[in-house]
Amino acid sequence: MVKEHSEGAVTYLDLRGVKCPLNWAHAKVRLERMARGEALELVLDDPRGARDIPGAAEAEGYAVTEVKAIDAGWRLRIEK
């Protein structure tokens, strides 16, 4: 189940349990709705998504500012 909440200019998206490429599809939909200067922070537990999403995001023109291993998997921060 995808969980989402926002705090100011940051949207948090919990994609644990969502496999690649669906996790990127969820992230991309959120990014397309966001304004320039806003950020999307993802939590993933899919190693393939943690590896592939940064490249896909950069190919779309977004800035990946963090990829960090955490207890639940990985945290990625993408800025529009």
TIRO-2110 file (N, C-alpha, C; in Angstrom, 1 decimal):
// TIRO-2110
0.8, -1.2, 0.0, N, 1, A
0.0, 0.0, 0.0, CA, 1, A
0.9, 1.2, 0.0, C, 1, A
0.6, 2.2, -0.9, N, 2, A
1.4, 3.4, -1.0, CA, 2, A
0.8, 4.4, 0.0, C, 2, A
1.7, 5.0, 0.8, N, 3, A
1.4, 6.0, 1.7, CA, 3, A
2.0, 7.3, 1.3, C, 3, A
1.3, 8.4, 1.4, N, 4, A
1.8, 9.7, 1.0, CA, 4, A
1.3, 10.8, 1.9, C, 4, A
2.3, 11.7, 2.2, N, 5, A
1.9, 12.9, 3.0, CA, 5, A
2.9, 14.0, 2.6, C, 5, A
2.5, 15.3, 2.8, N, 6, A
3.3, 16.4, 2.5, CA, 6, A
3.5, 17.3, 3.7, C, 6, A
4.7, 17.9, 3.7, N, 7, A
5.0, 18.9, 4.8, CA, 7, A
5.7, 20.0, 4.0, C, 7, A
5.0, 21.1, 3.8, N, 8, A
5.6, 22.2, 3.1, CA, 8, A
5.9, 21.9, 1.6, C, 8, A
7.2, 22.1, 1.3, N, 9, A
7.6, 21.8, -0.1, CA, 9, A
8.1, 20.4, -0.3, C, 9, A
7.9, 19.5, 0.7, N, 10, A
8.4, 18.1, 0.5, CA, 10, A
7.2, 17.2, 0.6, C, 10, A
7.1, 16.3, -0.4, N, 11, A
6.1, 15.2, -0.4, CA, 11, A
6.8, 13.9, 0.0, C, 11, A
6.3, 13.2, 0.9, N, 12, A
6.9, 11.9, 1.4, CA, 12, A
6.0, 10.7, 0.8, C, 12, A
6.7, 9.8, 0.2, N, 13, A
6.0, 8.7, -0.5, CA, 13, A
6.6, 7.4, 0.0, C, 13, A
5.8, 6.5, 0.7, N, 14, A
6.3, 5.3, 1.2, CA, 14, A
5.9, 4.2, 0.2, C, 14, A
6.9, 3.7, -0.5, N, 15, A
6.7, 2.7, -1.6, CA, 15, A
7.2, 1.3, -1.2, C, 15, A
7.4, 1.1, 0.1, N, 16, A
7.8, -0.3, 0.6, CA, 16, A
6.7, -1.3, 0.1, C, 16, A
7.2, -2.4, -0.4, N, 17, A
6.3, -3.4, -0.9, CA, 17, A
5.9, -3.2, -2.4, C, 17, A
6.3, -2.1, -3.0, N, 18, A
6.0, -1.8, -4.4, CA, 18, A
7.2, -2.1, -5.2, C, 18, A
7.1, -3.0, -6.2, N, 19, A
8.3, -3.4, -7.0, CA, 19, A
8.5, -2.5, -8.2, C, 19, A
9.7, -2.5, -8.7, N, 20, A
10.1, -1.8, -9.9, CA, 20, A
9.5, -2.5, -11.1, C, 20, A
8.9, -1.9, -12.0, N, 21, A
8.9, -0.4, -12.3, CA, 21, A
7.7, 0.4, -11.7, C, 21, A
6.8, -0.3, -11.0, N, 22, A
5.7, 0.4, -10.5, CA, 22, A
6.1, 1.5, -9.5, C, 22, A
7.1, 1.3, -8.7, N, 23, A
7.5, 2.3, -7.8, CA, 23, A
8.0, 3.6, -8.5, C, 23, A
8.7, 3.4, -9.6, N, 24, A
9.0, 4.6, -10.4, CA, 24, A
7.8, 5.3, -11.0, C, 24, A
6.8, 4.5, -11.4, N, 25, A
5.6, 5.0, -12.0, CA, 25, A
4.8, 5.9, -10.9, C, 25, A
4.8, 5.4, -9.7, N, 26, A
4.1, 6.2, -8.6, CA, 26, A
4.9, 7.5, -8.4, C, 26, A
6.2, 7.4, -8.3, N, 27, A
7.0, 8.6, -8.1, CA, 27, A
6.9, 9.6, -9.2, C, 27, A
6.9, 9.1, -10.4, N, 28, A
6.8, 10.0, -11.6, CA, 28, A
5.5, 10.8, -11.6, C, 28, A
4.4, 10.1, -11.3, N, 29, A
3.1, 10.8, -11.2, CA, 29, A
3.1, 11.9, -10.2, C, 29, A
3.7, 11.7, -9.0, N, 30, A
3.8, 12.7, -8.0, CA, 30, A
4.7, 13.8, -8.5, C, 30, A
5.8, 13.5, -9.1, N, 31, A
6.8, 14.6, -9.5, CA, 31, A
6.1, 15.5, -10.6, C, 31, A
5.3, 14.9, -11.5, N, 32, A
4.7, 15.6, -12.5, CA, 32, A
3.7, 16.6, -12.0, C, 32, A
3.1, 16.4, -10.8, N, 33, A
2.1, 17.3, -10.2, CA, 33, A
2.8, 18.4, -9.3, C, 33, A
4.1, 18.2, -9.1, N, 34, A
4.8, 19.1, -8.2, CA, 34, A
5.3, 20.4, -8.9, C, 34, A
5.5, 21.5, -8.1, N, 35, A
6.0, 22.7, -8.7, CA, 35, A
7.5, 22.7, -8.6, C, 35, A
8.2, 23.5, -9.4, N, 36, A
9.6, 23.6, -9.4, CA, 36, A
10.1, 24.0, -8.0, C, 36, A
11.1, 23.4, -7.5, N, 37, A
11.6, 23.8, -6.2, CA, 37, A
11.1, 22.8, -5.1, C, 37, A
10.1, 22.1, -5.4, N, 38, A
9.6, 21.1, -4.4, CA, 38, A
10.4, 19.8, -4.5, C, 38, A
10.3, 19.0, -3.4, N, 39, A
11.1, 17.8, -3.4, CA, 39, A
10.1, 16.6, -3.1, C, 39, A
10.5, 15.4, -3.6, N, 40, A
9.8, 14.2, -3.3, CA, 40, A
10.8, 13.3, -2.6, C, 40, A
10.4, 12.8, -1.4, N, 41, A
11.3, 11.8, -0.6, CA, 41, A
10.6, 10.5, -0.6, C, 41, A
11.3, 9.5, -1.1, N, 42, A
10.8, 8.1, -1.3, CA, 42, A
11.4, 7.2, -0.3, C, 42, A
10.7, 6.2, 0.3, N, 43, A
11.2, 5.1, 1.0, CA, 43, A
10.9, 3.9, 0.2, C, 43, A
11.9, 3.1, -0.1, N, 44, A
11.8, 1.9, -0.9, CA, 44, A
12.4, 0.7, -0.2, C, 44, A
11.9, -0.5, -0.5, N, 45, A
12.6, -1.7, 0.0, CA, 45, A
12.9, -2.6, -1.2, C, 45, A
12.8, -2.1, -2.4, N, 46, A
13.1, -2.9, -3.6, CA, 46, A
14.5, -2.5, -4.1, C, 46, A
15.5, -3.4, -4.0, N, 47, A
16.8, -3.0, -4.4, CA, 47, A
16.9, -2.5, -5.9, C, 47, A
16.1, -3.1, -6.7, N, 48, A
16.1, -2.7, -8.1, CA, 48, A
15.6, -1.3, -8.3, C, 48, A
14.6, -0.9, -7.6, N, 49, A
14.1, 0.5, -7.6, CA, 49, A
15.2, 1.5, -7.1, C, 49, A
15.8, 1.1, -6.0, N, 50, A
16.9, 2.0, -5.4, CA, 50, A
18.0, 2.2, -6.4, C, 50, A
18.3, 1.2, -7.2, N, 51, A
19.3, 1.3, -8.2, CA, 51, A
18.9, 2.0, -9.5, C, 51, A
17.6, 1.8, -9.9, N, 52, A
17.2, 2.3, -11.2, CA, 52, A
16.5, 3.7, -11.2, C, 52, A
15.8, 4.0, -10.1, N, 53, A
15.0, 5.2, -10.0, CA, 53, A
15.9, 6.5, -10.1, C, 53, A
17.1, 6.5, -9.5, N, 54, A
17.9, 7.7, -9.7, CA, 54, A
18.3, 8.0, -11.1, C, 54, A
18.6, 7.0, -11.9, N, 55, A
18.9, 7.2, -13.3, CA, 55, A
17.7, 7.6, -14.1, C, 55, A
16.6, 7.0, -13.8, N, 56, A
15.4, 7.4, -14.5, CA, 56, A
14.9, 8.8, -14.2, C, 56, A
15.1, 9.2, -13.0, N, 57, A
14.7, 10.6, -12.6, CA, 57, A
15.6, 11.6, -13.2, C, 57, A
16.9, 11.3, -13.2, N, 58, A
17.8, 12.3, -13.9, CA, 58, A
17.6, 12.3, -15.4, C, 58, A
17.3, 11.2, -16.0, N, 59, A
17.0, 11.2, -17.4, CA, 59, A
15.8, 12.1, -17.7, C, 59, A
14.8, 12.2, -16.8, N, 60, A
13.6, 13.1, -16.9, CA, 60, A
13.9, 14.5, -16.6, C, 60, A
15.1, 14.8, -16.1, N, 61, A
15.5, 16.2, -15.8, CA, 61, A
15.3, 16.6, -14.3, C, 61, A
15.1, 15.6, -13.5, N, 62, A
15.0, 15.9, -12.0, CA, 62, A
16.4, 15.7, -11.4, C, 62, A
16.6, 16.4, -10.2, N, 63, A
17.8, 16.3, -9.5, CA, 63, A
17.7, 15.3, -8.3, C, 63, A
18.5, 14.3, -8.3, N, 64, A
18.5, 13.3, -7.2, CA, 64, A
19.5, 13.8, -6.2, C, 64, A
19.1, 14.2, -5.0, N, 65, A
20.0, 14.8, -4.1, CA, 65, A
20.4, 13.9, -2.9, C, 65, A
19.7, 12.7, -2.8, N, 66, A
20.1, 11.8, -1.8, CA, 66, A
19.6, 10.4, -2.2, C, 66, A
20.5, 9.4, -1.9, N, 67, A
20.2, 8.0, -2.0, CA, 67, A
20.9, 7.4, -0.8, C, 67, A
20.2, 7.0, 0.2, N, 68, A
20.7, 6.5, 1.5, CA, 68, A
20.1, 5.2, 1.9, C, 68, A
21.0, 4.3, 2.3, N, 69, A
20.5, 3.0, 2.9, CA, 69, A
20.0, 3.3, 4.3, C, 69, A
18.8, 2.8, 4.6, N, 70, A
18.2, 3.0, 5.9, CA, 70, A
17.7, 1.6, 6.4, C, 70, A
17.2, 1.5, 7.6, N, 71, A
16.7, 0.2, 8.1, CA, 71, A
15.6, -0.4, 7.3, C, 71, A
14.7, 0.5, 6.8, N, 72, A
13.6, 0.0, 6.0, CA, 72, A
13.9, -0.3, 4.5, C, 72, A
15.2, 0.0, 4.1, N, 73, A
15.6, -0.2, 2.7, CA, 73, A
16.4, 1.0, 2.3, C, 73, A
15.8, 1.9, 1.5, N, 74, A
16.5, 3.1, 1.0, CA, 74, A
15.6, 4.3, 1.1, C, 74, A
16.3, 5.5, 1.2, N, 75, A
15.6, 6.7, 1.1, CA, 75, A
16.2, 7.5, 0.0, C, 75, A
15.3, 8.0, -0.9, N, 76, A
15.7, 8.8, -2.1, CA, 76, A
15.0, 10.1, -2.0, C, 76, A
15.8, 11.2, -2.3, N, 77, A
15.2, 12.5, -2.4, CA, 77, A
15.4, 13.0, -3.8, C, 77, A
14.3, 13.4, -4.4, N, 78, A
14.3, 13.9, -5.8, CA, 78, A
13.7, 15.3, -5.8, C, 78, A
14.4, 16.3, -6.4, N, 79, A
13.9, 17.6, -6.5, CA, 79, A
13.6, 18.0, -7.9, C, 79, A
12.5, 18.7, -8.0, N, 80, A
12.0, 19.1, -9.3, CA, 80, A
12.6, 20.4, -9.8, C, 80, A
END
